[in-house]
Amino acid sequence: MATRNKLQKFAEILQMPHVYENFDPRTPQLIGPAGATCERKGNWARDHFGNDHPITLELACGRGEYTVDLARQYPDRNFIGVDIKGARIWKGASIAQEEGLTNAAFLRTRIEIISNFFEKGEIDEIWITFPDPFLKKGKENRRLTAAQYLKQYRHILKENGILHLKTDSRDLYDWTQKTFARQPAVKVLYHDHDIYSKPLPIPELSTETYYERLHKGLGKTITYTQFQLLPEVEIIGGKGVPGFEIE
């Protein structure tokens, strides 16, 4: 039954006008509604959203709670949730469709090739919400705050664009702070290892994902880092990321 449900979700998102998928990471081709190929790089606001509003990406969006909730709160902005898991994207995409949130879209792809689908400076803001922390030894380069990802982000972000990392992994949070301290291109604007122990610094942090609520119930604290990537400053490191199969 679970397999059948997943296949049904895959079939449904293929028909959704606000979901795009890349099935082959070796080819930067997007598949849109009804399986048609399309090109959005450099023209997401105009060609998909039909406006010139700023674009926010939610990376590792999972069920898309942040994409959907921010789209509700900020109708004058565009939001795109990005994840590799189609069955997870289906949830947020379905809610956005039911609620008529025309400023919310979803992209199914691997994040390490994200710059294949956005033009230089096309994105205004990035949220990284509860990503896999890849805690096993030797997996550090898979963490979404590692150098090769920072290079991708800086390419697609407007100058002085803001990035946000929200995670319940204290290990990822601590590793990120240490890594950023050695990165001359990173400017940390704010960080906190327990955001709910005090008033929230920005209202967007009040949005909670399914797993955030679950982990808070288990007594885990939620961490937050806000940062920028300085232009014309070298990002140190950044080896290639091993591939993995699209599920």
FILO-648245 format. One record per residue (C-alpha): x, y, z; residue in one letter. Coordinates in steps of 0.5 Angstrom, whole numbers, plus 500, padded with zeros to 3 digits. Example, Ala and Ser with C-alpha at 12.3 -4.5 7.8 and 13.67 -1.06 7.14 Angstrom:
% residues 2
 east north  up code
  525   491 516    A
  527   498 514    S
//
This chain:
% residues 247
 east north  up code
  500   500 500    M
  506   505 502    A
  509   504 495    T
  502   505 491    R
  501   511 495    N
  508   514 493    K
  507   512 486    L
  500   516 486    Q
  503   522 489    K
  509   522 484    F
  503   522 479    A
  499   527 482    E
  505   532 482    I
  507   531 475    L
  500   534 474    Q
  501   540 479    M
  502   547 475    P
  507   549 481    H
  512   543 481    V
  518   542 477    Y
  522   536 477    E
  529   534 475    N
  530   527 474    F
  537   527 471    D
  542   531 475    P
  547   530 469    R
  542   534 465    T
  540   541 468    P
  533   540 465    Q
  526   541 468    L
  520   537 467    I
  514   541 469    G
  506   540 469    P
  504   534 464    A
  511   532 463    G
  513   538 459    A
  520   540 459    T
  521   548 461    C
  526   553 462    E
  525   557 468    R
  533   559 469    K
  533   567 470    G
  526   568 469    N
  522   564 475    W
  518   571 477    A
  516   573 470    R
  515   566 467    D
  512   562 473    H
  509   567 478    F
  507   572 473    G
  510   578 477    N
  517   581 479    D
  517   580 486    H
  523   577 490    P
  524   570 491    I
  526   566 497    T
  528   559 497    L
  527   554 502    E
  532   548 501    L
  531   541 504    A
  524   543 505    C
  521   537 506    G
  514   537 507    R
  514   545 505    G
  511   548 511    E
  516   554 511    Y
  514   555 504    T
  507   554 505    V
  507   559 511    D
  511   564 509    L
  507   564 502    A
  501   565 507    R
  504   571 511    Q
  508   575 505    Y
  503   575 499    P
  508   580 495    D
  514   575 495    R
  515   569 491    N
  517   562 495    F
  520   556 492    I
  521   550 496    G
  527   545 494    V
  528   538 496    D
  530   531 493    I
  524   527 496    K
  518   528 491    G
  513   524 496    A
  515   530 501    R
  514   535 496    I
  507   533 495    W
  504   535 502    K
  506   542 501    G
  505   543 494    A
  498   540 495    S
  496   545 501    I
  499   550 496    A
  494   548 491    Q
  488   547 496    E
  489   554 499    E
  490   558 492    G
  497   560 494    L
  500   562 487    T
  506   565 490    N
  509   558 492    A
  512   553 488    A
  516   547 489    F
  523   544 485    L
  525   537 486    R
  532   536 485    T
  539   535 488    R
  541   542 492    I
  548   541 490    E
  546   543 483    I
  541   548 485    I
  545   553 481    S
  543   550 474    N
  536   552 475    F
  537   559 477    F
  541   565 474    E
  546   569 478    K
  543   574 483    G
  536   571 481    E
  534   569 489    I
  533   574 494    D
  533   570 500    E
  535   562 502    I
  532   558 508    W
  535   552 510    I
  530   548 514    T
  532   542 518    F
  537   539 513    P
  540   532 514    D
  546   534 519    P
  550   528 516    F
  553   526 522    L
  557   520 520    K
  565   521 520    K
  567   523 513    G
  560   526 511    K
  562   533 513    E
  562   535 505    N
  554   533 505    R
  552   538 510    R
  548   544 507    L
  553   549 510    T
  559   546 507    A
  564   550 502    A
  561   547 496    Q
  554   549 498    Y
  556   556 500    L
  559   557 493    K
  552   555 490    Q
  548   560 494    Y
  553   566 493    R
  552   565 485    H
  544   565 485    I
  543   570 491    L
  543   577 490    K
  549   581 493    E
  547   582 501    N
  542   576 500    G
  540   573 507    I
  541   566 509    L
  538   562 515    H
  539   556 518    L
  534   553 522    K
  536   546 525    T
  535   542 531    D
  542   538 531    S
  546   542 536    R
  552   538 532    D
  550   541 526    L
  550   548 529    Y
  556   548 533    D
  560   545 526    W
  557   551 522    T
  559   556 527    Q
  566   553 527    K
  566   552 520    T
  564   560 519    F
  569   562 523    A
  574   560 518    R
  571   562 512    Q
  573   569 510    P
  567   570 506    A
  561   569 511    V
  559   574 515    K
  554   571 521    V
  549   576 523    L
  546   572 528    Y
  546   566 532    H
  543   562 538    D
  543   555 540    H
  536   555 543    D
  531   560 540    I
  525   559 544    Y
  528   560 551    S
  527   568 549    K
  523   572 544    P
  524   570 537    L
  529   575 533    P
  525   575 527    I
  517   573 526    P
  519   568 521    E
  522   563 526    L
  515   562 529    S
  513   557 523    T
  514   550 526    E
  515   544 521    T
  512   537 523    Y
  519   535 525    Y
  520   541 529    E
  514   540 533    R
  516   532 534    L
  523   534 537    H
  521   540 541    K
  516   535 544    G
  522   530 546    L
  526   536 549    G
  531   538 543    K
  532   545 543    T
  532   549 536    I
  538   553 533    T
  538   558 528    Y
  544   562 524    T
  543   568 520    Q
  548   570 515    F
  551   573 509    Q
  556   571 503    L
  561   577 502    L
  562   578 495    P
  569   578 492    E
  572   574 498    V
  574   567 496    E
  570   561 499    I
  575   556 502    I
  575   549 500    G
  569   546 496    G
  570   539 493    K
  565   535 489    G
  559   532 493    V
  558   524 491    P
  552   523 487    G
  546   519 490    F
  540   516 487    E
  533   521 486    I
  528   517 489    E
//
